Amino acid sequence: MSSQLLPRLAQEDESTDALSGPQTVTRQARPLRFITCGSVDDGKSTLIGRLLWDTKAVKEDQAATLRRDSTGQHNELGLPDFARLLDGLQAEREQGITIDVAYRYFATDRRSFIVADTPGHVQYTRNMATGASTADLAVLLVDARAGILEQTRRHATIAALMGIRQFVLAVNKIDLAHYDEAGFQAIAREFREIALSLGVRQITAIPVSALKGENIVLRGDDVMPWYSGPTLVETLEKATQRTGQSTGFRLPVQRVSRPGEGFRGYQGTVAGGSIKPGDSVVVLPSGVEANVKAIVTYDLVRNAAVSGDAITLVLDRPVDISRGDMIAAIDQRPQTGRAFTARLVALSPDGIVPGKRYWLKAGSRRQRVMVRPVSALDLATGNWDDAAVLALNGIGVVELDFEEDAIFDAYETNRETGAFILIDPDTLNTVAGGMIDSRRSRSGRFDALPDADRASITLPARLIEAFLKTEFARAHVGEIRVTRGEKE
């Protein structure tokens, strides 16, 4: 469906250096979006600053400012502090760390890029997840002296959960490790095992020195004759963009437009598939079917629309549609239901409270949901262990129970309609980001509630008697308490 289909990656070896095969690359209309991530002090900002510097993406006035601000802070090579090209906050400059996500645009003769430099500190995990949510590729940095750390595993896992299937392992500070080939190979092997366990098979490992610029844009053959793979920029030029829209047409409705009595349009940004006048659609959750009469944008009437287009859709009949509804392809409908399984990244100091009801926001739709953690990832072992709670920065599988029908695609098939955030109704803080796995059966929902979460239901006496005779009630005797009214 997408008009921007890039060449497939050469894959001489599916699990190693999948981005480095020979390939003809031409400048693409949409920039490749990628992130740098990894543990704190692994050199992410310095690497991107060096990349911008060596690709001539730094303007003369920026270069002059960088030289001036770096006075007295030059390294032994007499070079400025490249990290200052990314660290814009005063706190970042004072502490020498990354806090916020910094986005930068640059281009080579063959391609254009948008890079998101994300923080390495555990407390800023939410910012890393934000940067990963729109990326096509992840560059994970590892200090050649320290090797793979817990935060490396965490960032790799989050990137994989966000649907990123292309990893570049940049083993940085290789100069401080005396260009040790054996150490580099050991780190690369360990990381490949982690990536493969996450379902990522397109992996390229590169030994680099961000400070000296070795294997970033220019090769480091003089000091690393044992490395014959691509540089970082060569790898980025050959990477593919994520298409990832294997669903049919999706239009989350953001607004109903009624400029006059004779016009009714449904506005939003296409979140998947394509549409043209005459196509049949279904409105969810109501299930009402209709045909597309016209597609209108701010300046013209169009004969088609594709993912990413902001449009106003006009149907051939009046339909009761409101903000939060979804207009979808009639023959490729999303999943609807009141129970789903999802994966979460907990972003609140309090973690995820079992049985608590949160606001779930997905696109323009907001719903009440109850969350029950099922398992959590042990970053030390890579195992998914049973868990009843999900702590801050924890990654886990949860069950979602809604009070009304929800509309989702699996995140693997559509990022836009398969992602959500959880909001604490008491503080209005965002407490988690999540990705839908699939719809699930509601069986076992009520017995999963913790003791601290009880619900009171008022029913006529005859219905209570009938309920107590059911198999469910007999199986939970002792958990159900019946209190009769004062008049009885």
Secondary structure per residue as TSV (DSSP state, phi and psi in degrees):
chain	resnum	aa	ss	phi	psi
A	1	M	-	360.0	-42.5
A	2	S	-	-66.0	144.4
A	3	S	S	-85.3	2.4
A	4	Q	-	-123.1	69.7
A	5	L	-	-93.9	119.6
A	6	L	-	-93.9	161.4
A	7	P	-	-58.8	146.8
A	8	R	-	-69.2	151.5
A	9	L	-	-70.6	139.4
A	10	A	-	-67.4	133.7
A	11	Q	-	-131.5	73.3
A	12	E	S	-65.8	-34.4
A	13	D	S	-135.8	113.9
A	14	E	T	-59.2	-32.3
A	15	S	T	-100.2	-4.2
A	16	T	S	-138.5	137.4
A	17	D	S	49.4	42.7
A	18	A	T	-70.4	-14.6
A	19	L	T	-96.1	0.4
A	20	S	-	-106.1	7.4
A	21	G	S	-69.0	157.3
A	22	P	-	-65.7	137.7
A	23	Q	-	-165.9	143.1
A	24	T	-	-88.1	126.1
A	25	V	-	-121.1	135.2
A	26	T	-	-119.6	157.5
A	27	R	-	-61.9	129.6
A	28	Q	-	-99.8	156.5
A	29	A	S	-67.4	-43.2
A	30	R	S	-97.9	132.0
A	31	P	-	-63.4	149.1
A	32	L	E	-73.3	129.5
A	33	R	E	-102.5	127.8
A	34	F	E	-142.8	162.1
A	35	I	E	-120.8	154.9
A	36	T	E	-109.4	133.7
A	37	C	E	-148.6	177.3
A	38	G	E	135.5	-172.5
A	39	S	S	-75.2	164.9
A	40	V	T	-64.2	143.3
A	41	D	T	67.8	18.7
A	42	D	S	-84.6	-5.3
A	43	G	-	97.4	28.9
A	44	K	H	-65.1	-50.7
A	45	S	H	-64.9	-38.2
A	46	T	H	-65.0	-41.0
A	47	L	H	-61.9	-46.3
A	48	I	H	-69.3	-39.0
A	49	G	H	-59.3	-43.0
A	50	R	H	-64.9	-39.4
A	51	L	H	-61.3	-44.7
A	52	L	H	-63.4	-40.2
A	53	W	H	-65.8	-45.7
A	54	D	H	-78.1	-19.1
A	55	T	T	-93.6	9.8
A	56	K	T	62.0	31.6
A	57	A	-	-88.0	-4.0
A	58	V	S	-93.8	121.0
A	59	K	-	-70.3	162.0
A	60	E	H	-60.1	-41.9
A	61	D	H	-68.3	-35.3
A	62	Q	H	-65.7	-42.0
A	63	A	H	-62.9	-41.1
A	64	A	H	-64.4	-42.2
A	65	T	H	-63.9	-40.8
A	66	L	H	-62.7	-43.1
A	67	R	H	-64.6	-39.7
A	68	R	H	-67.3	-45.5
A	69	D	H	-69.7	-21.8
A	70	S	T	-90.8	3.4
A	71	T	T	-56.2	127.1
A	72	G	T	84.3	-4.6
A	73	Q	-	-120.7	13.2
A	74	H	-	-65.4	148.8
A	75	N	-	-84.1	-172.9
A	76	E	T	-66.8	-15.8
A	77	L	T	-90.8	-2.4
A	78	G	-	76.5	17.7
A	79	L	-	-93.4	152.1
A	80	P	-	-71.6	170.9
A	81	D	-	-80.9	98.5
A	82	F	G	-63.1	-26.3
A	83	A	G	-61.5	-23.2
A	84	R	G	-68.4	-15.6
A	85	L	G	-70.6	-19.9
A	86	L	T	-109.4	-37.0
A	87	D	-	-81.6	99.4
A	88	G	-	-93.8	-25.0
A	89	L	S	-77.3	146.7
A	90	Q	H	-60.3	-40.5
A	91	A	H	-63.5	-34.5
A	92	E	H	-66.7	-41.4
A	93	R	H	-69.9	-38.2
A	94	E	H	-69.5	-40.0
A	95	Q	H	-95.5	-11.8
A	96	G	T	69.7	32.6
A	97	I	-	-129.3	167.3
A	98	T	-	-103.8	131.1
A	99	I	-	-113.8	-55.1
A	100	D	S	-94.0	165.0
A	101	V	-	-80.9	127.5
A	102	A	E	-108.9	122.7
A	103	Y	E	-102.0	134.3
A	104	R	E	-136.1	144.1
A	105	Y	E	-106.5	137.2
A	106	F	E	-153.2	169.0
A	107	A	E	-148.7	152.3
A	108	T	-	-111.7	-175.7
A	109	D	S	-67.4	-17.2
A	110	R	S	-109.2	-18.6
A	111	R	-	-165.3	159.9
A	112	S	E	-114.7	156.5
A	113	F	E	-142.5	153.0
A	114	I	E	-125.9	119.8
A	115	V	E	-110.9	139.7
A	116	A	E	-112.7	113.7
A	117	D	E	-87.9	114.1
A	118	T	-	-107.9	153.1
A	119	P	-	-73.3	154.6
A	120	G	-	-100.0	-16.5
A	121	H	S	-67.9	143.5
A	122	V	G	-59.7	-38.1
A	123	Q	G	-69.5	-12.1
A	124	Y	G	-108.4	26.8
A	125	T	H	-58.3	-35.3
A	126	R	H	-61.4	-33.7
A	127	N	H	-70.5	-36.2
A	128	M	H	-64.3	-43.2
A	129	A	H	-62.1	-36.5
A	130	T	H	-61.6	-45.8
A	131	G	H	-64.4	-35.6
A	132	A	H	-73.4	-21.0
A	133	S	T	-65.6	-21.0
A	134	T	T	-119.2	9.2
A	135	A	-	-88.6	150.9
A	136	D	S	-93.1	-23.6
A	137	L	E	-151.1	150.6
A	138	A	E	-120.9	128.6
A	139	V	E	-101.1	109.0
A	140	L	E	-98.9	123.4
A	141	L	E	-95.7	142.3
A	142	V	E	-134.8	133.9
A	143	D	E	-71.5	123.7
A	144	A	T	-59.6	-23.0
A	145	R	T	-86.1	-29.3
A	146	A	T	-97.6	-29.2
A	147	G	-	77.3	-160.8
A	148	I	S	-73.2	127.2
A	149	L	-	-114.9	172.4
A	150	E	H	-59.0	-40.3
A	151	Q	H	-67.6	-30.2
A	152	T	H	-61.7	-45.5
A	153	R	H	-63.8	-41.5
A	154	R	H	-62.9	-47.8
A	155	H	H	-66.4	-37.3
A	156	A	H	-63.9	-40.8
A	157	T	H	-66.0	-45.1
A	158	I	H	-62.7	-42.7
A	159	A	H	-60.1	-42.5
A	160	A	H	-66.3	-41.7
A	161	L	H	-62.4	-31.6
A	162	M	T	-78.2	3.2
A	163	G	T	91.1	8.2
A	164	I	-	-77.8	126.4
A	165	R	-	-119.2	12.6
A	166	Q	E	-127.8	116.9
A	167	F	E	-116.1	138.4
A	168	V	E	-117.9	121.0
A	169	L	E	-94.9	110.9
A	170	A	E	-100.0	103.9
A	171	V	E	-82.3	96.9
A	172	N	E	-88.2	167.2
A	173	K	-	59.6	33.2
A	174	I	T	-63.7	-25.2
A	175	D	T	-66.9	-34.1
A	176	L	T	-75.3	-14.8
A	177	A	T	-99.5	16.4
A	178	H	T	60.7	33.1
A	179	Y	T	53.7	44.7
A	180	D	-	-75.8	109.6
A	181	E	H	-66.4	-43.1
A	182	A	H	-62.0	-41.1
A	183	G	H	-64.0	-41.5
A	184	F	H	-61.2	-46.1
A	185	Q	H	-63.7	-36.6
A	186	A	H	-65.5	-43.8
A	187	I	H	-63.8	-41.8
A	188	A	H	-62.8	-41.8
A	189	R	H	-64.3	-43.9
A	190	E	H	-62.8	-41.9
A	191	F	H	-68.5	-37.3
A	192	R	H	-61.1	-37.9
A	193	E	H	-62.2	-41.6
A	194	I	H	-64.4	-47.8
A	195	A	H	-63.2	-42.7
A	196	L	H	-64.0	-35.2
A	197	S	H	-67.1	-22.0
A	198	L	T	-91.9	1.6
A	199	G	T	86.2	13.2
A	200	V	-	-99.9	123.2
A	201	R	-	-115.4	-10.4
A	202	Q	E	-97.7	97.4
A	203	I	E	-131.7	132.5
A	204	T	E	-129.4	125.4
A	205	A	E	-105.5	131.1
A	206	I	E	-134.1	126.3
A	207	P	E	-80.9	126.0
A	208	V	-	-136.3	158.4
A	209	S	B	-124.8	103.8
A	210	A	T	-63.5	-35.8
A	211	L	T	-66.8	-46.2
A	212	K	T	-88.0	-11.3
A	213	G	T	80.2	19.7
A	214	E	B	-82.9	124.4
A	215	N	T	65.6	20.8
A	216	I	T	-91.1	-72.4
A	217	V	T	-107.8	-42.6
A	218	L	B	-98.6	147.6
A	219	R	-	-74.7	157.5
A	220	G	-	-114.5	41.5
A	221	D	T	-61.8	-30.6
A	222	D	T	-63.8	-36.6
A	223	V	T	-104.8	-16.8
A	224	M	-	-130.1	63.4
A	225	P	T	-63.9	-17.7
A	226	W	T	-78.2	-11.1
A	227	Y	-	-101.6	121.9
A	228	S	-	-116.2	7.1
A	229	G	S	-80.0	-171.2
A	230	P	-	-79.8	161.7
A	231	T	-	-77.8	172.0
A	232	L	H	-61.8	-46.4
A	233	V	H	-67.5	-33.6
A	234	E	H	-64.6	-39.4
A	235	T	H	-64.6	-43.1
A	236	L	H	-65.2	-37.0
A	237	E	H	-66.2	-23.7
A	238	K	T	-101.6	1.9
A	239	A	-	-75.7	156.1
A	240	T	-	-96.1	154.1
A	241	Q	-	-88.5	147.3
A	242	R	-	-74.6	122.9
A	243	T	-	-91.8	-60.7
A	244	G	-	56.5	17.9
A	245	Q	-	-113.4	76.3
A	246	S	-	-93.0	8.4
A	247	T	S	-94.2	171.8
A	248	G	-	-80.3	-166.6
A	249	F	-	-61.9	136.0
A	250	R	E	-137.5	126.6
A	251	L	E	-132.9	95.4
A	252	P	E	-67.2	123.1
A	253	V	-	-78.5	124.0
A	254	Q	-	-101.1	-27.7
A	255	R	E	-161.4	144.8
A	256	V	E	-100.8	123.3
A	257	S	E	-99.1	122.5
A	258	R	-	-133.0	72.6
A	259	P	S	-70.1	-21.7
A	260	G	S	-155.2	169.6
A	261	E	T	-64.1	-25.6
A	262	G	T	-92.9	6.3
A	263	F	-	-135.1	132.8
A	264	R	-	-138.1	116.9
A	265	G	E	-128.2	154.9
A	266	Y	E	-116.8	117.6
A	267	Q	E	-104.0	146.6
A	268	G	E	173.0	-179.2
A	269	T	E	-107.4	127.2
A	270	V	-	-60.4	124.5
A	271	A	-	-105.3	10.5
A	272	G	B	166.2	149.6
A	273	G	S	70.6	-162.4
A	274	S	E	-141.9	165.5
A	275	I	E	-148.9	150.4
A	276	K	-	-148.0	159.4
A	277	P	T	-56.3	138.9
A	278	G	T	98.3	-18.6
A	279	D	-	-68.8	146.9
A	280	S	E	-90.4	138.5
A	281	V	E	-133.9	164.2
A	282	V	E	-125.6	141.8
A	283	V	E	-98.8	126.7
A	284	L	E	-116.6	142.7
A	285	P	T	-91.0	1.0
A	286	S	T	-67.7	-30.9
A	287	G	T	84.5	6.9
A	288	V	E	-69.9	136.3
A	289	E	E	-105.8	149.5
A	290	A	E	-158.3	175.2
A	291	N	E	-116.4	150.4
A	292	V	E	-79.1	124.4
A	293	K	E	-92.2	-41.2
A	294	A	E	-157.8	156.6
A	295	I	E	-122.4	119.9
A	296	V	E	-120.4	138.5
A	297	T	-	-118.5	-173.6
A	298	Y	S	-64.8	-22.2
A	299	D	S	-128.3	-5.8
A	300	L	-	-162.5	169.1
A	301	V	E	-98.6	129.6
A	302	R	E	-107.7	157.0
A	303	N	S	-97.7	0.4
A	304	A	-	-169.0	160.4
A	305	A	E	-144.6	146.2
A	306	V	E	-127.8	174.8
A	307	S	T	-53.9	132.6
A	308	G	T	97.6	-13.1
A	309	D	-	-80.3	135.0
A	310	A	E	-90.7	118.8
A	311	I	E	-137.4	166.4
A	312	T	E	-117.0	121.4
A	313	L	E	-99.6	128.1
A	314	V	E	-109.9	126.9
A	315	L	E	-99.8	166.3
A	316	D	S	-84.6	2.8
A	317	R	S	-154.1	154.2
A	318	P	-	-67.2	130.0
A	319	V	-	-133.4	139.2
A	320	D	-	-77.1	98.8
A	321	I	-	-127.7	139.4
A	322	S	-	-135.4	170.3
A	323	R	T	-54.9	133.7
A	324	G	T	101.5	-20.3
A	325	D	-	-72.5	166.4
A	326	M	E	-129.2	134.9
A	327	I	E	-101.3	124.5
A	328	A	E	-134.2	163.5
A	329	A	E	-61.4	135.8
A	330	I	T	-69.0	-26.6
A	331	D	T	-101.8	-1.8
A	332	Q	S	-138.3	75.3
A	333	R	-	-85.1	149.8
A	334	P	-	-73.0	172.9
A	335	Q	E	-77.9	136.3
A	336	T	E	-125.5	146.4
A	337	G	E	165.7	-177.3
A	338	R	E	-113.3	5.9
A	339	A	E	-143.2	125.7
A	340	F	E	-137.9	156.5
A	341	T	E	-105.6	138.0
A	342	A	E	-145.2	167.4
A	343	R	E	-112.9	137.4
A	344	L	E	-122.4	150.4
A	345	V	E	-115.5	113.1
A	346	A	E	-76.2	128.3
A	347	L	-	-119.5	3.6
A	348	S	S	-105.1	143.2
A	349	P	T	-56.0	-29.2
A	350	D	T	-84.1	-4.3
A	351	G	-	67.9	-157.4
A	352	I	B	-104.0	120.6
A	353	V	-	-86.0	119.5
A	354	P	T	-59.2	133.6
A	355	G	T	80.9	-9.6
A	356	K	-	-73.7	146.1
A	357	R	E	-95.1	126.7
A	358	Y	E	-115.2	167.0
A	359	W	E	-87.5	128.9
A	360	L	E	-106.6	124.9
A	361	K	E	-114.3	122.1
A	362	A	E	-133.6	109.8
A	363	G	T	64.2	-127.1
A	364	S	T	-94.2	4.2
A	365	R	E	-103.8	135.7
A	366	R	E	-128.1	129.8
A	367	Q	E	-139.7	156.7
A	368	R	E	-82.2	137.2
A	369	V	E	-145.5	147.3
A	370	M	E	-105.8	137.8
A	371	V	E	-117.0	131.2
A	372	R	E	-126.6	111.3
A	373	P	E	-61.7	140.9
A	374	V	E	-113.1	-46.0
A	375	S	E	-149.3	160.9
A	376	A	E	-135.0	148.9
A	377	L	E	-83.5	126.7
A	378	D	-	-88.5	108.0
A	379	L	T	-68.0	-22.3
A	380	A	T	-73.7	-37.4
A	381	T	T	-107.2	-19.7
A	382	G	-	81.9	6.4
A	383	N	-	-90.8	150.0
A	384	W	E	-96.7	108.9
A	385	D	E	-101.5	148.1
A	386	D	E	-56.7	137.6
A	387	A	-	-151.9	137.1
A	388	A	S	-97.1	-12.2
A	389	V	-	-133.4	161.6
A	390	L	B	-132.6	112.1
A	391	A	-	-84.0	173.6
A	392	L	T	-52.6	132.0
A	393	N	T	67.4	6.9
A	394	G	-	-73.4	150.5
A	395	I	E	-117.5	122.4
A	396	G	E	-148.5	169.4
A	397	V	E	-99.8	133.7
A	398	V	E	-132.7	161.0
A	399	E	E	-107.9	133.8
A	400	L	E	-110.2	128.8
A	401	D	E	-121.2	120.8
A	402	F	E	-100.7	156.1
A	403	E	E	-85.2	-18.1
A	404	E	E	-144.3	169.5
A	405	D	E	-58.4	135.2
A	406	A	E	-109.6	158.8
A	407	I	E	-127.6	118.6
A	408	F	E	-146.7	156.3
A	409	D	-	-108.3	159.6
A	410	A	-	-64.2	139.6
A	411	Y	T	-59.7	-32.4
A	412	E	T	-62.5	-28.1
A	413	T	T	-98.0	-20.7
A	414	N	-	-158.1	110.6
A	415	R	H	-62.3	-40.5
A	416	E	H	-67.7	-42.8
A	417	T	H	-99.9	5.8
A	418	G	H	-115.6	3.8
A	419	A	E	-113.5	156.3
A	420	F	E	-158.8	168.7
A	421	I	E	-126.0	154.2
A	422	L	E	-107.0	137.1
A	423	I	E	-121.9	131.0
A	424	D	-	-71.3	121.6
A	425	P	T	-68.3	-19.2
A	426	D	T	-83.9	-40.9
A	427	T	T	-106.8	-16.1
A	428	L	-	64.5	19.1
A	429	N	-	-84.5	146.5
A	430	T	E	-74.9	123.1
A	431	V	E	-109.0	-14.1
A	432	A	E	-165.4	154.7
A	433	G	E	-116.9	141.4
A	434	G	E	-139.4	160.9
A	435	M	E	-131.2	129.3
A	436	I	E	-74.0	132.0
A	437	D	E	-90.3	-56.3
A	438	S	E	-170.0	169.7
A	439	R	E	-79.2	148.4
A	440	R	-	-130.9	166.7
A	441	S	-	-72.2	149.0
A	442	R	-	-84.8	-2.0
A	443	S	T	-60.6	137.6
A	444	G	T	82.7	9.0
A	445	R	T	-65.7	-48.0
A	446	F	G	-74.1	-33.6
A	447	D	G	-74.2	-7.5
A	448	A	G	-84.4	-9.1
A	449	L	S	-69.2	134.7
A	450	P	-	-69.4	161.2
A	451	D	T	-58.7	-30.2
A	452	A	T	-74.7	-10.1
A	453	D	-	-115.4	103.3
A	454	R	-	-119.3	149.1
A	455	A	-	-121.5	138.9
A	456	S	-	-104.6	129.6
A	457	I	-	-123.8	128.4
A	458	T	-	-99.7	120.3
A	459	L	-	-135.4	154.1
A	460	P	-	-60.8	151.9
A	461	A	H	-57.4	-38.9
A	462	R	H	-65.7	-33.2
A	463	L	H	-74.0	-35.5
A	464	I	H	-62.8	-43.6
A	465	E	H	-62.2	-39.6
A	466	A	H	-67.3	-38.8
A	467	F	H	-65.4	-41.3
A	468	L	H	-65.3	-15.8
A	469	K	T	-91.1	-5.8
A	470	T	S	-75.4	161.0
A	471	E	H	-63.4	-37.4
A	472	F	H	-61.1	-45.7
A	473	A	H	-65.7	-40.5
A	474	R	H	-65.2	-32.5
A	475	A	H	-73.9	-17.3
A	476	H	T	-121.9	31.2
A	477	V	T	-61.1	138.2
A	478	G	T	97.9	-23.3
A	479	E	T	-96.9	-15.6
A	480	I	-	-105.7	125.0
A	481	R	-	-116.6	127.6
A	482	V	-	-106.6	123.8
A	483	T	-	-118.0	119.1
A	484	R	-	-84.6	151.4
A	485	G	-	-66.1	165.1
A	486	E	T	-63.9	-28.0
A	487	K	T	-82.1	-11.0
A	488	E	-	-96.2	360.0
